């Protein structure tokens, strides 16, 4: 399997954390700019969508260019089954969450994303919270499900 180029970009940031207090992580501020959301100037604004958008934009794929996780629900191509690197959109109290699928366990997807415990990391998300799975527009569809 060839590594999707947006996944190479996402993996570079594993371990990146918010800066507590009045300072802000420069890398997160750069993600807002690269995601075409330069009006956001902090790392306290929920940034899972900013992370996903920046990873896509940095490799030449147009993202939804929105700070709303659920904006990905109408972006790209819908998948019926999870595939490595696809975008997963989840429900969350007060909004949504978005990240890239890296694996599957019993009842959950392992997701690489931003703003997961205030950092970029891989975390499990229950399938019961899954809204949809999406694949970048213009990119050949994956041939294997997880």
C-alpha positions as CSV (number, residue, x, y, z in Angstrom):
1,X,0.0,0.0,0.0
2,X,1.3,3.5,-0.9
3,X,1.1,5.9,2.0
4,X,-1.4,8.7,1.2
5,X,0.6,11.9,1.0
6,X,-1.7,13.7,3.6
7,X,-0.9,10.9,6.0
8,X,2.9,11.6,5.7
9,X,2.1,15.2,6.6
10,X,-0.2,14.3,9.5
11,X,2.4,11.9,11.0
12,X,5.0,14.7,11.1
13,X,3.0,16.4,13.8
14,X,2.4,13.5,16.3
15,X,3.2,14.9,19.7
16,X,2.5,18.5,18.9
17,X,0.7,20.1,21.9
18,X,-1.2,23.2,22.7
19,X,0.6,25.8,24.8
20,X,-1.3,26.4,28.0
21,X,-1.8,30.1,29.0
22,X,-1.5,33.2,26.9
23,X,1.1,31.8,24.5
24,X,0.2,29.7,21.5
25,X,1.9,26.9,19.7
26,X,3.4,28.4,16.5
27,X,2.9,25.2,14.6
28,X,-0.9,25.3,15.3
29,X,-1.1,28.9,14.2
30,X,0.7,27.9,11.0
31,X,-2.0,25.2,10.5
32,X,-4.7,27.8,10.7
33,X,-3.0,29.9,8.0
34,X,-2.3,26.9,5.8
35,X,-5.9,25.7,6.2
36,X,-6.9,29.2,4.8
37,X,-8.3,30.0,8.3
38,X,-5.8,32.7,9.2
39,X,-8.3,34.8,11.1
40,X,-7.9,32.3,14.0
41,X,-4.9,33.4,16.2
42,X,-4.9,31.0,19.1
43,X,-4.5,27.3,19.9
44,X,-7.6,27.2,22.2
45,X,-10.1,27.3,19.4
46,X,-11.0,23.7,18.7
47,X,-8.5,22.8,16.0
48,X,-9.2,19.2,14.8
49,X,-10.6,20.6,11.5
50,X,-7.8,23.1,11.2
51,X,-5.3,20.2,11.5
52,X,-7.1,18.0,8.9
53,X,-7.5,21.0,6.5
54,X,-3.8,22.0,6.9
55,X,-2.6,18.4,6.2
56,X,-4.6,18.2,3.0
57,X,-3.8,21.7,1.8
58,X,-0.1,21.3,2.4
59,X,-0.1,18.4,-0.1
60,X,-2.2,20.1,-2.7
61,X,-5.6,18.8,-1.9
62,X,-8.4,21.4,-1.4
63,X,-10.0,20.9,2.0
64,X,-13.4,22.3,3.2
65,X,-11.4,25.3,4.4
66,X,-13.6,25.4,7.5
67,X,-12.9,25.3,11.3
68,X,-16.1,23.1,11.7
69,X,-15.4,19.4,11.9
70,X,-18.8,18.6,10.4
71,X,-17.9,20.6,7.2
72,X,-16.1,17.4,6.1
73,X,-19.4,15.5,6.0
74,X,-20.2,17.0,2.6
75,X,-16.6,17.1,1.3
76,X,-15.0,14.6,-1.0
77,X,-16.4,11.2,-1.7
78,X,-18.4,9.1,0.8
79,X,-17.0,5.7,1.7
80,X,-19.1,2.8,3.1
81,X,-16.2,1.2,5.0
82,X,-13.2,2.7,6.7
83,X,-9.9,2.6,4.8
84,X,-6.5,3.7,6.0
85,X,-6.2,7.5,5.6
86,X,-9.8,8.3,5.1
87,X,-11.4,11.1,7.0
88,X,-13.8,10.2,9.8
89,X,-16.4,12.6,11.1
90,X,-17.8,12.0,14.6
91,X,-20.4,13.5,16.8
92,X,-19.3,15.3,20.0
93,X,-21.2,17.2,22.6
94,X,-21.5,20.7,21.2
95,X,-20.2,19.9,17.7
96,X,-18.1,17.3,16.0
97,X,-14.6,15.8,15.6
98,X,-12.6,14.9,12.6
99,X,-9.4,13.0,11.9
100,X,-7.7,10.4,9.7
101,X,-8.4,6.7,10.2
102,X,-5.3,4.6,10.9
103,X,-6.8,1.4,12.2
104,X,-9.8,-0.4,13.6
105,X,-10.5,-2.2,16.8
106,X,-13.6,-3.9,18.1
107,X,-16.2,-1.2,18.1
108,X,-13.9,1.7,17.5
109,X,-11.7,3.4,14.9
110,X,-8.2,4.5,15.7
111,X,-7.9,8.1,14.5
112,X,-4.8,10.3,14.0
113,X,-6.0,13.9,14.6
114,X,-5.4,17.2,16.1
115,X,-6.9,18.5,19.3
116,X,-7.1,15.0,20.7
117,X,-6.3,15.6,24.4
118,X,-4.9,19.0,23.3
119,X,-2.4,17.3,21.0
120,X,-1.8,15.5,17.7
121,X,-2.0,11.8,18.5
122,X,-3.8,8.5,17.7
123,X,-6.9,7.9,19.8
124,X,-9.8,5.5,19.7
125,X,-13.3,6.8,18.8
126,X,-16.4,4.6,19.1
127,X,-18.1,3.6,15.9
128,X,-21.4,4.6,17.6
129,X,-20.3,8.3,17.2
130,X,-19.3,8.0,13.6
131,X,-21.2,10.3,11.2
132,X,-19.5,9.4,8.0
133,X,-16.2,8.4,6.2
134,X,-14.9,10.6,3.4
135,X,-12.1,10.4,0.8
136,X,-10.4,13.4,-0.8
137,X,-11.9,14.5,-4.1
138,X,-9.8,13.8,-7.2
139,X,-7.7,11.1,-5.4
140,X,-8.2,7.5,-6.6
141,X,-10.4,5.6,-4.2
142,X,-8.9,3.1,-1.8
143,X,-9.0,-0.5,-2.9
144,X,-9.0,-2.1,0.6
145,X,-11.1,-1.5,3.7
146,X,-9.7,-2.1,7.1
